[in-house]
Each structure stands twice: as structure tokens, then as C-alpha cells.
Amino acid sequence: MIDIPYSTQSITEADIAAVVDVLRSPYLTQGPKIEAFERAIAELHDTAHAVAVCNATAALHIACMALDLGPNDRLWTSPISFVASANCGRYCGAKVDFVDIDPVTRNISVEVLADKLAAAERDGTLPKIVVPVDFGGFPVDMAAIRELADTYGFAIVEDASHAVGAQYRDRPVGQGADITILSFHPVKIVTTGEGGVAMTDDEGLASRLRLLRSHGVTRDPAQIERQDEGGWYYEQVTLGYNYRMTDLQAALGLSQLERLPELWAARERLSRRYDEKLAGLPLFTPPRAGDKQSAHHLYPIEIDPARSNVSRRALFDALREDGIGANVHYIPIHLQPDYRRLGFGSGDFPAAEEYYRRAVTIPLYPALTDAQQDRVIESLSRTLG
Ligand SMILES: *Cc1c(COP(=O)(O)O)cnc(C)c1O
């Protein structure tokens, strides 16, 4: 029996009370909690606007739409991410391609990106959008990516689904990208059950995002054609979706945000404890850097093949046998059958594939006790020691 999951939500009585209060209020959706949650998220990440939606996948989709991604366009992202980071491009009919990772940070490699952009400029195949992913909560090198974006004219949609509250150069993630995405799935840093947000400093993009999340329908006099029709009147001014978040979810999110410093400190403390106690084993731990403070969404370790010939499969199975919910983040997206059918295959992104061969995610969540963590460490030591 798995009694230590790789991750789990942290729910308090205050969270429960916050949701129950909404159930007793006049608005279950499109009420005041949404706006309050959006303001809190925008403030926390130092962005002008935050548009809450039903999940981060929807946020990625409307971010691409707001940036006019279409069938003749290209979107590039990291192969070491959840499939949603790439699928958003395909929802818009665009061609998706990948940028190989940096073996240390496991984020897209800025050097590989620069080379690929130079080649794409020669071929006339530059991307319209690049989606860098803050893998495990470790921020991408946004200054370098911004510089490339300004040189080559692409937009940046930062997939910060793992990185709520992460810091880059002493500022929260959300600076530098055109649109930044957060996820509030239960395993992420804070949860709304299902939920996501698209953040931006651009007023025009924010207004497009708001339209697209709610059917493309508006009552805003500045956006409708026929004025003075009457108080009931609205117009559909573009084709949108129903990607709204409910007030139940926003209330849960608001309540969770109050505990963010605590949740984050617990993740930081447990990550440090892993760093120290795993130091003698033949494996690589997640990156640390002075100018980047990870949100520690995941703790993926990597077997060092120079020091151990234990396979990832053997390590994973041994952890599971010890009741530990090991996981793997991620199967490279380009190796998924649905992407292989588009022409991708083994060998396309060697650093990503090499990482995947040796990676195992071990449990990390705020309620993980030291005793439970010690069991994980003992299990790893037994197999790798
Ligand atoms: C979880 C996740 C998503 C999707 O988030 P949902 O809210 O579940 O739609 C997208 N990108 C990354 C990197 C994720 O980890």
C-alpha cells in the first residue's frame, strides 16, 4: 500500500469554511470571490492583471488565442513538461516544436534556444510563441529569453504552473513574459480544486483573455457595436469559451493564499533536508541558484550513471514496494504517440531523453513529516547505497 504519496493537497478547516460561506452566498460563480482572488494573485506576482479560469490548460489555450496564434504559426516549448504546455499550440492549429533542456536546470536551454532561433530565421520558420516552463518551480532564465524575444519578435507565455510564489532576481515570477500561467490543481503549490490563471501587464491582452474565457460575450460599451439597445443587451464580439472559475474555487484559493508563506516554507525546509541527506548518494538533486528561488513544486532526482548502474525502473519499483508514491516528471512530450504521429521520435531532444531515462520524483508536500521523509531517504539509500 502506498502510504506516502508523491504530492497531496493541504486543506484546513479555514479552507472548508471559506467554501461553505460561498455556498450560503448569492453567487456560486461570477461573484465577488473571483475578483478578490484575481487581485490577490496579481498582487502576489506583481502583475497588473490576473484572469482566473477553470484550469491552467484553458489559460494556456486562451493565452495563445489572445496572442493570435493561428494555423500558419509555430509554438515552441520544453519537452520536459506536462503535455498541456504543447497542446495549447495545437488547439490553435499551430505547429508545435520543442527546445531541448539544460541538463542542470532541466528548463529549456537558452543556448539551444538561441541556436534554434538563428537557424529558424534563416529558414523563415521562427516561432510566434515560446512557452518556457519553470520546471519543478525553478524559474527559467527570463532575462535571456526576453532578450531573444525582442531580437526575434516572438511572444513569451511562461508556464509557471509549478512556480506560484517562486522568485527570479528577487522578484516574483510573472515579470518579463507577455502572459504568465499558473495552475491550481490539487498537487500544485496552492489549489482551487481545478483552476488556473493568466497574468499580464498588458491591458489589451487582459481584456482579450477576459472575453475568451466567457464565450466572447461582453456588455462593455467600449467593445460592443450597438449602443442603447437596453439593459439586457450583450454582444458576442469574438468566438470564446466557457472557461470560467467558480466562486467556490476562488474562495478556496483565497483561503489557501493566506497560508502561502507557510506552505512555501515547509517545501523549502523539506527540500533542504533532502538536499543534505541525499548528498552522499549517486544521484543529482534539483537545481539551486542564487538569483532563482524555486517554489519546490516537485523534487525530481536523477540517478548519476557515472556512479550507479541501478536503473530508474528498479529504483521506482523499490520505492513503490516500500509504500512510497514515487512518480516520474515527465515522459518527454515529443515521445507521446500523439506527437510521434506528427513526426517526432527518439533522439530528437537528447538531453530531455537522457534526463527522462534516469529521473524519479520523490514525495514533497507541506504535510510530509520528517519521519516519512526519512523513510523515503532510507529506501533510496537501500537501493542506491
Ligand atoms: C499542471 C500543469 C499544467 C496544467 O494544469 P491544469 O490546471 O491541470 O490544467 C500545465 N503545465 C504544467 C507544467 C503543469 O504542471
The ligand as an SDF file (V2000), in Angstrom:
LIG
                    3D

 15 15  0  0  0  0  0  0  0  0999 V2000
   -0.3780   21.0040  -14.1320 C   0  0  0  0  0  0  0  0  0  0  0  0
    0.2520   21.6010  -15.3280 C   0  0  0  0  0  0  0  0  0  0  0  0
   -0.4740   22.1560  -16.3820 C   0  0  0  0  0  0  0  0  0  0  0  0
   -1.9550   22.0270  -16.4850 C   0  0  0  0  0  0  0  0  0  0  0  0
   -2.6030   22.4760  -15.3970 O   0  0  0  0  0  0  0  0  0  0  0  0
   -4.1560   22.1990  -15.1890 P   0  0  0  0  0  0  0  0  0  0  0  0
   -4.5480   23.2580  -14.2190 O   0  0  0  0  0  0  0  0  0  0  0  0
   -4.2610   20.8120  -14.6230 O   0  0  0  0  0  0  0  0  0  0  0  0
   -4.8260   22.3240  -16.4920 O   0  0  0  0  0  0  0  0  0  0  0  0
    0.2010   22.8000  -17.3900 C   0  0  0  0  0  0  0  0  0  0  0  0
    1.5260   22.8820  -17.4020 N   0  0  0  0  0  0  0  0  0  0  0  0
    2.2750   22.3250  -16.4230 C   0  0  0  0  0  0  0  0  0  0  0  0
    3.7530   22.4530  -16.4880 C   0  0  0  0  0  0  0  0  0  0  0  0
    1.6560   21.6560  -15.3710 C   0  0  0  0  0  0  0  0  0  0  0  0
    2.3960   21.0640  -14.4250 O   0  0  0  0  0  0  0  0  0  0  0  0
  1  2  1  0
  2  3  1  0
  2 14  2  0
  3  4  1  0
  3 10  2  0
  4  5  1  0
  5  6  1  0
  6  7  2  0
  6  8  1  0
  6  9  1  0
 10 11  1  0
 11 12  2  0
 12 13  1  0
 12 14  1  0
 14 15  1  0
M  END
$$$$
